Amino acid sequence: MTTYATLEMVKERLAITTTAHDTQIGNKITHADNWVNRQLGPYVTTPLAVPPQEVKDAEADIAAGLFREEASGKFKIGRAHV
C-alpha cells in the first residue's frame, strides 16, 4: 500500500537518523494514512492518485505526532490509556 507520507518525511520531523524505530514509524504512517483517507473519503475518491504536498505534509505531521504520543507513554494505539 502506498501512503502519502514517507518514512523519511516522518523521521525528519522527529530528528531520527537511525533505523531503530522504522517499524513503529511505519505503523504510525499507516494509521495516519487511514485517518486521512477517511477524512477525504466523503469528498474525493481515495487514495488520491496525485496527492498535493499539503496532504503529504499533513500525513507526515500526524504520523510524527502519533509516534511522539506513544513514545511518551501517554497514548497507545489500540490500547487503553494507562
C-alpha positions as CSV (number, residue, x, y, z in Angstrom):
1,M,0.0,0.0,0.0
2,T,1.3,3.4,-0.9
3,T,0.9,6.2,1.7
4,Y,1.1,9.9,1.2
5,A,3.9,10.4,3.7
6,T,7.3,8.6,3.5
7,L,9.4,7.2,6.3
8,E,12.0,9.8,5.6
9,M,9.5,12.6,5.9
10,V,8.4,11.5,9.4
11,K,11.9,10.7,10.6
12,E,13.0,14.2,9.5
13,R,10.2,15.7,11.7
14,L,11.3,13.5,14.6
15,A,15.0,14.2,14.1
16,I,15.6,10.4,13.9
17,T,18.6,9.3,11.9
18,T,18.8,5.6,12.8
19,T,16.6,2.7,11.6
20,A,15.8,1.5,15.2
21,H,12.2,2.9,15.1
22,D,11.4,2.3,11.4
23,T,8.8,-0.4,12.1
24,Q,7.0,1.7,14.7
25,I,7.1,4.8,12.5
26,G,5.8,2.8,9.5
27,N,2.9,1.7,11.6
28,K,2.1,5.3,12.6
29,I,2.2,6.3,8.9
30,T,-0.3,3.6,8.1
31,H,-2.6,4.8,10.9
32,A,-2.3,8.4,9.7
33,D,-2.9,7.3,6.1
34,N,-6.1,5.5,7.1
35,W,-7.3,8.6,9.0
36,V,-6.5,11.0,6.2
37,N,-8.3,8.8,3.7
38,R,-11.4,8.5,6.0
39,Q,-11.5,12.3,6.3
40,L,-11.1,12.9,2.5
41,G,-13.4,10.0,1.5
42,P,-16.7,11.9,1.6
43,Y,-15.3,14.5,-0.8
44,V,-13.0,12.7,-3.2
45,T,-12.0,9.2,-4.3
46,T,-9.2,7.8,-2.1
47,P,-6.5,7.1,-2.1
48,L,-5.6,10.2,-4.1
49,A,-3.7,9.4,-7.3
50,V,-1.8,12.7,-7.2
51,P,-1.8,14.0,-3.6
52,P,-1.0,17.6,-3.1
53,Q,2.1,18.4,-1.0
54,E,-0.2,19.7,1.8
55,V,-1.7,16.2,2.2
56,K,1.7,14.5,2.2
57,D,2.9,17.0,4.9
58,A,-0.2,16.7,7.0
59,E,0.0,12.9,7.0
60,A,3.7,13.1,8.0
61,D,2.9,15.5,10.8
62,I,0.1,13.3,12.1
63,A,2.3,10.2,12.0
64,A,5.1,12.0,13.8
65,G,2.6,13.2,16.4
66,L,1.3,9.6,16.9
67,F,4.9,8.4,17.3
68,R,5.6,11.1,19.9
69,E,2.5,10.4,21.9
70,E,3.2,6.7,22.0
71,A,6.9,7.2,22.9
72,S,5.8,9.5,25.8
73,G,3.7,6.7,27.2
74,K,0.6,8.9,27.1
75,F,-1.2,7.1,24.3
76,K,-1.1,3.6,22.8
77,I,-2.9,3.0,19.6
78,G,-5.3,0.1,20.1
79,R,-4.8,0.1,23.9
80,A,-6.4,1.9,26.7
81,H,-4.7,4.9,28.2
82,V,-2.7,3.9,31.3
